[in-house]
Structure formats: structure tokens, C-alpha cells
Amino acid sequence: MEAPRERVNETRLRVRYAETDQMGVVYHANYIIWMEVGRVELCRSLGLRYRDLERNEGVLLAVVEADCRFAQPALYDDEVIVKAWVDEANPRLVRFGYEIRNAETNVVLATGHTRHVFLGPDRKPRKLPVEHRATFGISEE
């Protein structure tokens, strides 16, 4: 089921020296970390904190797929914008989309997605509780 891409959250980050290689170029794995930052802030902007979902509901979001397509490098001290949105969702899984841009030039640096399965405290798949489905654009069926 496709979720509407009406809620896009933007998070700004400054590239730290520790995130770069000797040439001052951001190491590729950091883009996945930035996607996580964007995803967590998206959920927060939608009124749902990851921490509360885990602690209060016993629902975990396990990453089962991650994809990142690199277009241009980010460099030390660049400010980047991480855009995140819910791409698709159903009661068992959610896919988030991402776009990472240079804040000064607006050039796309990377795009990607992550797919997550909802798990219970036993780390076995479970459905997302009904009261949280609207947050991810999941309609009641």
C-alpha cells in the first residue's frame, strides 16, 4: 500500500571531521546514519518518538533493507539537509525514503530508502498497534 508523501521532514546536519576520510570526503556509511537521523526526526515531527514506541508499546523497527545511491560527495564542514518521508507502509512494515542535499548549493548528494519490519519485544514480527497506524499513513481496512 502506498502512503502519501505529504509529510516530508527536513533535518540539517554539519559534516564533522570524524565522518570524513583523508581527502575530507564523507565516508559512505555515514549516509546510512544520516538517514536514521532523518527517520527519527520524521517520526518525532509526526508525534511519535521511537523511544516511546519501543518502551511503551514494545514495538521495534528492524531494518531489513537499506539502499543508498550516491550522486555527489559531501565534504568536511558542509551543511547537509536530510529529507525523510514514509514511502509506503502497511501494518507489518514501513519503507522510508530519503534525499540528502547540500544546504548551500541545493545539489542532491544521495537518495535512498530503508525498509523496516515491526517486531515485538521477542524480536518476532508483529503488526503495528492500530493507534499508531495513521502516523505512518496506514488506513484501517
HELIX and SHEET records of a PDB file:
HELIX    1   1 TYR A   17  GLU A   19  5                                   3    
HELIX    2   2 ALA A   29  SER A   45  1                                  17    
HELIX    3   3 TYR A   50  GLU A   57  1                                   8    
HELIX    4   4 VAL A  130  ARG A  133  1                                   4    
HELIX    5   5 ALA A  134  PHE A  136  5                                   3    
SHEET    1   A 5 ASN A   9  ARG A  14  0                                        
SHEET    2   A 5 GLU A  79  ASN A  90 -1                                        
SHEET    3   A 5 LEU A  93  ASN A 102 -1                                        
SHEET    4   A 5 VAL A 108  LEU A 119 -1                                        
SHEET    5   A 5 LEU A  60  PHE A  70 -1                                        
END                                                                             
